[in-house]
Amino acid sequence: MKLTQWPPAGRGGFTLIEVLITIGIILVLMSLVASVALRAATKGDEVRTQNEISQLATAVTNFQTNFGVPYVPSRLVLRAQPSDYNTSDALEADSVQYLTRVFPRWNQATDWTGSGGAFPVTLEGDQCLVFLLGGIRNGAALTGFSTNPNNPAAGADRTRPLYEFQSSRLVALPTSGSSLPNRSTLHFSYKDPYGIPYAYFSSYKSSNNYLRYTGSDCATLVVSPYFETAGNFLKPNSFQIISAGKNTTFGPGGQWTAANPIIAGGSPNPYDVGQAGYDDMSNFHNLLLGRGL
């Protein structure tokens, strides 16, 4: 008589050690995936910011071409009409000269802000960038300029903004911290993907003519343009657009080169990620400013 051969009994389950090992492996894998995702998101914002800087720079160049002007200013005084300007003041004289070149037949009282407000108002660089590329404000949006040759703010027919600003990222900054008189709290600045407005500086009229007037053109943002050596600015014949980067704090401006990217005082290491401007981005360098070459 044959005896029936029964298979051996299966295991009753995992041991505690095996469960703990499995959980440990899962946690490690989750950590690696999260780390990769975080790096990808960080890099994504960096790429997005660089792309926006490039697009803004193109829009500035298009403004110059469309209106036949040699530069786009980074400080501008707005008054109701040309005859109101004090032409003995350099900034006011430059402002009325510039606006009448852009709008040759402008001669009427104009609500430049789209929301009222007293004159005069002074736009800093971050505001000039938005105002000239986006046009007159209408609530939380920008509507371009009127085709009415006498009054660039009046009329339903409008020119198309040269840059499509996202309304959710337009912000009117308070005047706290500004050393410029009459800074407008009604005109917009444009926040970068990290939430801080882009800084903008123009070389007025001639090469290396940044900082034409007293103080910085972005005094409220507490940043100045960059130069390689004293008097020799980056982008000497055009303009600088700067993002404060992930740490949302601008470097102070001043001397900077790709070979020696010292962007804040007090540190012996120019690549120190703790420096205020280490992760700033600009239209004059294709890497983070603190990364240098």
Helices and strands as residue ranges (DSSP letters): H 16-67, E 76-78, G 82-84, H 90-102, E 121-123, H 125-134, E 137-138, E 141-142, G 167-169, E 170-171, E 189-190, E 199-202, E 226-229, E 232-233, E 239-243, E 254-255, E 281-282, G 289-291
